[in-house]
């Protein structure tokens, strides 16, 4: 991914290519490569850096001691990981973050971000907008998971994504067992609300 593409990312709005290069490339050890299935961050790990995903994608997943899993988000380059944790009082990941594909992430120290926010107020506004947008996504997810029946959650998913590519992954995203999702899909087809 080139710097011009990153400059178009909401997070970097108002920064020059040289500002972005300085953020990403000032510490060569801050770049990490992950392969599909690699753990990027684990639940309970302290978040003391922000990660810029410049290639590939990751997903965040919650799980409990009974083995139930819930995918709570996908992030695809160019995207930011760590918005909601970095400045929190309890700045630990509440999810596992797993590489969905070959991915390259650049990690930016918290102190460097704070300095840049002071130097460029527009960057601080972009960061705050990112935190707010991410929180809105979480509220929408909570609403969808807790206040809607499964069939409505499936319809909401289809309204946003147009198709279901993997039933097992969708079951994890919706926090249900695969057989329950299959039954709901069959009922929606029978009722004429979705097609195969």
C-alpha positions as CSV (number, residue, x, y, z in Angstrom):
1,X,0.0,0.0,0.0
2,X,1.4,3.4,-0.9
3,X,1.4,6.5,1.2
4,X,-1.1,8.2,-1.1
5,X,-3.7,5.5,-0.4
6,X,-3.1,5.9,3.4
7,X,-3.5,9.6,3.0
8,X,-7.1,9.0,1.8
9,X,-7.8,6.9,4.9
10,X,-10.0,8.9,7.4
11,X,-7.4,8.3,10.2
12,X,-4.7,10.2,8.2
13,X,-6.9,13.0,7.0
14,X,-4.9,16.3,7.2
15,X,-1.5,14.7,7.3
16,X,1.1,14.9,4.5
17,X,2.8,11.9,3.0
18,X,5.9,12.8,5.0
19,X,3.9,12.9,8.3
20,X,2.6,9.5,7.5
21,X,6.0,8.2,6.6
22,X,7.4,9.6,9.8
23,X,4.7,7.9,11.8
24,X,5.1,4.5,10.2
25,X,8.7,4.2,9.2
26,X,10.6,6.0,12.1
27,X,10.9,2.7,14.0
28,X,11.7,-0.3,11.6
29,X,11.0,-2.9,14.3
30,X,7.4,-1.6,14.5
31,X,6.3,-3.4,11.4
32,X,5.0,-7.0,11.7
33,X,3.9,-9.5,9.2
34,X,1.1,-12.0,10.1
35,X,-0.1,-15.0,8.1
36,X,-3.7,-16.3,8.0
37,X,-4.7,-17.6,11.4
38,X,-1.9,-15.9,13.3
39,X,-2.8,-14.2,16.6
40,X,-2.2,-10.5,16.4
41,X,-3.4,-9.7,19.9
42,X,-5.0,-11.8,22.6
43,X,-7.8,-11.0,25.0
44,X,-6.3,-9.4,28.2
45,X,-3.2,-8.1,26.4
46,X,-2.3,-4.5,27.1
47,X,-2.8,-2.2,24.2
48,X,0.0,0.4,24.3
49,X,0.4,1.0,20.6
50,X,-2.0,1.7,17.7
51,X,-1.7,-0.6,14.7
52,X,-2.1,0.6,11.1
53,X,-3.2,-2.3,8.8
54,X,-1.5,-1.6,5.5
55,X,-2.0,-5.0,3.9
56,X,-4.5,-7.8,4.4
57,X,-7.2,-8.1,7.0
58,X,-7.9,-9.2,10.6
59,X,-10.9,-10.0,12.6
60,X,-11.7,-9.7,16.3
61,X,-13.4,-12.5,18.2
62,X,-14.7,-13.1,21.7
63,X,-14.9,-16.5,23.2
64,X,-16.0,-18.0,26.5
65,X,-14.9,-21.0,28.6
66,X,-17.6,-23.2,26.9
67,X,-16.0,-22.7,23.5
68,X,-18.7,-20.3,22.2
69,X,-17.2,-17.8,19.8
70,X,-18.5,-14.5,18.5
71,X,-16.8,-12.5,15.7
72,X,-17.3,-8.9,16.6
73,X,-15.5,-7.1,13.8
74,X,-13.4,-7.3,10.6
75,X,-10.8,-4.7,9.7
76,X,-9.3,-4.5,6.2
77,X,-6.4,-2.4,5.0
78,X,-6.2,0.5,5.2
79,X,-7.7,0.4,8.7
80,X,-6.7,1.1,12.3
81,X,-6.5,-1.4,15.2
82,X,-6.6,-0.3,18.8
83,X,-8.7,2.9,18.6
84,X,-11.0,1.9,21.5
85,X,-8.3,0.5,23.8
86,X,-5.2,2.7,23.5
87,X,-6.4,5.6,25.8
88,X,-8.8,3.6,28.0
89,X,-8.2,3.4,31.8
90,X,-8.2,-0.4,31.4
91,X,-6.3,-0.5,28.1
92,X,-6.5,-4.3,27.5
93,X,-7.9,-6.0,24.5
94,X,-11.4,-7.5,25.2
95,X,-11.1,-9.7,22.1
96,X,-8.6,-11.9,20.3
97,X,-7.4,-10.3,17.1
98,X,-6.6,-12.9,14.4
99,X,-5.2,-12.4,10.9
100,X,-7.8,-13.3,8.3
101,X,-5.2,-13.2,5.5
102,X,-1.5,-12.3,5.0
103,X,-1.3,-9.0,6.7
104,X,1.2,-6.2,7.4
105,X,0.7,-4.0,10.4
106,X,2.7,-0.9,11.5
107,X,2.7,-0.2,15.3
108,X,2.8,3.5,16.4
109,X,3.7,4.4,20.0
110,X,1.1,6.2,22.1
111,X,3.5,9.0,22.9
112,X,4.1,9.7,19.2
113,X,0.4,9.8,18.5
114,X,-0.1,12.3,21.4
115,X,2.7,14.5,20.0
116,X,1.2,14.5,16.6
117,X,-2.3,15.3,18.0
118,X,-0.8,18.4,19.6
119,X,1.1,19.4,16.4
120,X,-1.9,18.8,14.1
121,X,-5.3,19.4,15.7
122,X,-7.0,18.0,12.5
123,X,-5.3,14.7,13.2
124,X,-6.7,14.7,16.7
125,X,-10.2,15.3,15.3
126,X,-9.7,12.3,12.9
127,X,-8.6,10.1,15.7
128,X,-11.6,11.1,17.9
129,X,-14.0,10.6,14.9
130,X,-12.5,7.1,14.5
131,X,-13.1,6.3,18.2
132,X,-16.7,7.6,18.0
133,X,-17.4,5.7,14.7
134,X,-16.0,2.4,16.2
135,X,-18.2,2.9,19.3
136,X,-21.2,3.4,17.2
137,X,-20.5,0.1,15.4
138,X,-20.2,-1.7,18.8
139,X,-23.6,-0.2,19.9
140,X,-25.2,-1.4,16.7
141,X,-23.7,-4.8,17.2
142,X,-25.0,-5.0,20.8
143,X,-28.5,-3.9,19.7
144,X,-28.5,-6.4,16.9
145,X,-27.4,-9.3,19.0
146,X,-29.6,-8.6,22.0
147,X,-32.7,-7.0,20.8
148,X,-33.4,-8.7,17.5
149,X,-34.5,-12.3,16.8
150,X,-32.1,-14.4,14.7
151,X,-34.1,-14.1,11.5
152,X,-34.1,-10.3,11.8
153,X,-30.3,-10.4,12.5
154,X,-29.8,-12.4,9.3
155,X,-31.9,-9.9,7.3
156,X,-29.9,-7.0,8.8
157,X,-26.7,-8.8,7.8
158,X,-28.0,-9.4,4.2
159,X,-29.2,-5.8,4.0
160,X,-25.6,-4.7,4.8
161,X,-23.6,-7.4,2.9
162,X,-26.0,-8.5,0.2
163,X,-24.9,-12.2,0.4
164,X,-23.8,-14.9,2.8
165,X,-20.4,-16.4,1.7
166,X,-19.7,-18.6,4.7
167,X,-22.5,-19.9,7.0
168,X,-20.0,-21.0,9.7
169,X,-18.4,-17.6,9.8
170,X,-21.8,-15.9,9.9
171,X,-22.9,-18.1,12.8
172,X,-19.9,-16.8,14.7
173,X,-20.7,-13.2,13.8
174,X,-24.3,-13.6,15.0
175,X,-23.3,-15.6,18.1
176,X,-25.4,-18.7,17.3
177,X,-24.8,-22.3,16.6
178,X,-24.5,-23.2,12.9
179,X,-27.6,-25.5,13.0
180,X,-29.7,-22.7,14.4
181,X,-28.6,-20.4,11.6
182,X,-29.3,-23.0,9.0
183,X,-32.9,-23.4,10.4
184,X,-33.4,-19.6,10.3
185,X,-32.1,-19.4,6.7
186,X,-34.5,-22.3,5.7
187,X,-37.5,-20.4,7.4
188,X,-36.5,-17.2,5.6
189,X,-36.4,-19.0,2.3
190,X,-39.7,-20.7,2.9
191,X,-41.3,-17.3,3.8
192,X,-39.9,-15.9,0.6
193,X,-37.8,-13.3,2.4
194,X,-34.5,-14.5,0.9
195,X,-33.4,-16.5,-2.1
196,X,-30.8,-19.3,-2.3
